[in-house]
């Protein structure tokens, strides 16, 4: 399945009040496609079926102008909810010219109806994208897991390990993964740490991070922690196998030179594990 987002003309936003500090949203013909993706992948009200979607198209005036691979869905925080309804944002990356999925969908016209979101069956293209997924963008970094249950299992394993790490050292830990751009808050003796956990089947040389996570870490220097549980495996029954997995805890202080625009990709060059506090 593919989900299509109907874009309107570019609308200027206040970065201080908009989600993830967006300066604008909508369609701007002179903008890079990565900008169009980043500024329009949220904030949306999705049903449960979004968990099964693999492809996103964005159309303007009935014409597809951008095609992206969906790798996950993130909550955007209660401050962006409307009438108490949950709002979320897509995670993923733009498919470039020459990619077979992109080239097929860019030729399709979308009806100019009033619906902001519409769904379209694309079973053959889903298979093409799934076959291509392990090759993007590098084999050493965290790969996007298309199966939502396995993706959640990886995330849960990493967060459980990170929370246990801090609790074992006398911190009080609160799970807040559905409320903001970090997974948990740890407190001890007036100190606070914002915890971000990443679980991956790769060697953890890099991990996928969102713009919201990057912006929050930059607003709270010295208070953000990244825990990475790498080398995870699945058993034949689909259960997590963490035998031989590697766990590292590092300061989460993203510098420009450590980020690659996909969403964002944080290169975990630091090897130092934090001592017990």
C-alpha positions, -999 to +999 in steps of 0.1 A: +000+000+000+010+036-006-004+066+013-007+099-006-005+132+011-022+162-006+000+193-004-011+229-007+011+258-016+040+267+008+029+281+041+053+299+064+054+287+100+069+300+132+098+276+140+094+283+177+058+270+177+058+245+149+066+208+153+104+200+150+111+237+144+097+237+108+100+271+090+073+261+065+051+233+052+034+225+019+049+225-016+078+248-027+090+241-062+124+256-055+131+235-023+151+204-021+130+172-019+145+163+014+132+196+028+098+190+014+098+155+031+111+168+064+086+197+066+056+176+056+061+142+071+041+154+102+018+163+118-009+139+108-038+119+123-032+084+112-053+053+117-038+020+128-033+009+091-004+033+088+018+007+106+015-015+075+023+012+049+057+011+031+054+039+006+044+076+008+036+099-021+031+136-019+010+153-046+004+189-055-024+200-078-031+163-086+005+155-096+029+134-075+060+155-067+077+133-041+080+096-033+094+083+000+100+050+018+082+047+051+104+031+078+084+040+109+059+063+127+067+086+156+045+104+181+049+142+180+039+150+216+007+162+233+013+199+225+006+192+188-026+172+194-059+186+184-091+180+204-072+153+223-066+133+191-032+116+186-009+131+160+021+114+145+048+118+119+064+095+094+099+083+095+117+074+063+137+088+033+132+102-001+134+079-031+157+094-058+153+095-095+161+062-110+147+042-082+120+018-097+094+026-071+098+063-074+098+063-112+066+043-114+047+064-089+059+098-103+039+091-135+006+086-117-020+114-114-039+117-081-075+128-081-081+163-069-105+154-041-108+171-008-092+143+013-058+151+027-048+114+029-057+086+005-045+050+003-036+031-029-027-006-034+009-011-046+017-048-038+044-053-064+061-020-055+061-030-018+080-061-027+105-041-048+111-017-019+115-045+007+141-062-015+160-029-018+158-019+018+188-037+033+211-019+008+201+016+020+221+036+028+251+015+042+256-019+056+274-008+087+247+014+101+213+008+116+190-007+090+153+002+088+131-026+099+100-028+077+081-053+100+065-031+126+065-059+153+102-066+148+109-029+148+091-024+181+109-055+196+143-040+188+133-006+202+118-022+234+150-043+240+172-013+237+150+009+260+148-019+286+185-022+287+191+016+290+165+020+317+180-009+337+215+006+333+203+038+350+181+022+376+210+000+387+230+031+394+204+047+416+185+068+391+147+071+391+136+064+355+103+073+339+092+059+305+080+088+283+085+074+248+050+084+236+052+120+249+082+136+233+114+133+212+131+111+238+123+077+253+128+081+291+138+106+318+162+097+346+165+118+378+189+116+407+200+142+433+186+171+413+202+159+381+182+150+350+191+129+319+170+126+288+175+090+275+173+079+239+175+042+231+183+026+197+181-012+190+197-025+158+207-058+141+237-040+127+271-033+144+258+001+156+283+021+137+255+046+130+219+049+141+188+066+127+177+097+145+149+121+138+150+159+134+130+162+166+155+141+186+184+162+172+167+195+181+159+184+216+194+172+222+208+205+211+184+224+234+196+203+263+234+201+260+250+178+286+217+163+296+210+138+268+222+102+266+222+077+238+220+040+246+226+016+216+220-021+218+236-035+186+241-070+171+205-081+181+191-112+163+157-128+160+150-165+167+130-187+143+100-179+165+105-142+160+118-135+195+147-112+203+180-129+209+205-106+226+232-132+231+264-115+219+247-081+216+268-050+224+255-022+247+270+012+247+260+044+266+273+077+253+266+115+256+240+124+230+254+156+217+249+157+179+274+178+160+268+187+124+298+167+112+283+135+129+249+138+111+240+126+076+208+138+061+184+109+055+162+117+082+194+122+102+220+095+108+242+099+139+277+084+135+286+068+168+323+076+167+327+077+205+336+045+222+337+057+258+310+043+281+298+066+308+310+056+343+284+051+371+273+084+386 
